[in-house]
Amino acid sequence: LAALLDLKISRFHSTPSHTIAVTTDGEVIYSTFDKPLVRAPEALRLGEVIDVACAREVFAARRQDGKWAAWGDNRFGVVDLINSLSPRTVSLSFVPKRAIWVEEVEPPGAIQ
């Protein structure tokens, strides 16, 4: 985390062994025990990021359009699961062996 001190961070999430952050310039960076500060894969084309989450070897960023983009260890299908979440998914968190998310829903009888 010491390497983050020189950066201007707008959002971040950290676990004992992993960190993901968005700089005020919009760059998404992450770190692990063996990778201090790495840029998110360009192939994700993240654009403006409004939220981030991480756990173990899985990293995720929520784009302005609401879609989540994940990368890292897909051993248990977590990356695929996060990449398939609805743009209405407003929050993502991790607990041991689980990903938990919250989706907006329209109240019953709402006008659409």
N, C-alpha and C positions, 0 to 999 in steps of 0.2 A: 503494500500500500504506500510505501514511502515515495515511489515513483509518481504517484498521483498528486503529490503535494505541489508540483510545479504546474499542474493543469488547472484550468477553470472548469469545474464540473457542474452540470445542471441537474443530472440525475445519476444515481448509482444504486447498486444492490451488492451486498457482500456477504459471503459465508466465511467460515474459518479458513477455507483454502482457495476460494475463488472470488473474483470481483468483476463486475461489468459496470461500465460508466458511459455517460454521454457528456461530451465536452460542450461548452457554450458555443463552440463552432459547429456542433452537430456531428462530430466524429464519435463513433462507437468503438470503445476499446475494452479489452478484457484481459484478465491475468489469471494464471494458475500457479501452482508451486513451481513448475518447470518452464513456464512462459510468462515472463514479466512484461506486461503491456503489449498486447498484440491488437492490431486493427481487426475489426469484424470483416469477414470475407466480403470482398467487393461484389462477388456474384449475387449476393443477396439484394443488392440495390435498395438499401434501406430507406434512403431519402430522409425526411424529418422523422426523428424518433421521439415518441412521447412517454415511453415507459420501458423499463428493462427488468429482467429477472435472471437468476442463475441458481444452479445447484450442481454440485459435483462437476461433471464434465459437460453439462448442458447449459447453453446460453441462449437468451431470447430477447428480442427487441420488438416493441410495438410501434408500428408505423403510424403516420398521421391518419391514414385511411382506416385504422383500427385493426388491420391484420397483424398477426404476430409472425415473426420470422425467427426460426431457431436453428442452431447448429451445434455440433459437438458429438458426443457419444450417443448413438442411436441404438445401442444394444438392446434396450427394452421397448423401442418404438416411441420413446418420449419426444424426440425431435419431430418425427412424422405426425404425432398427435398434436403438438403445438402448432405446427405448420398448417394443420387442417382446422384449427379453431375459427369460429365465426368472427367477423369484424366487430360483433357486438360483445366480444369478450373484453371486459374492461379491467380485469385484474387477473394476474397469474402469480401463483406462489408454489413453493415446493415444501413437502414434508417428507420424512424418510419413505422412500419407495413409492411416492405418489406426487402427481402434479394436481393442483387444485386451481380452478378458475371460476370467475364470476361473469355471467353474461347478463346484459340488459334484456329485459323482456317488456313487452307492452302490457299494461294492466288490462284485465278483462273489460271488454266493451270500449276500448280506446279507439278513437277515430284515427284511421291511417291515411 
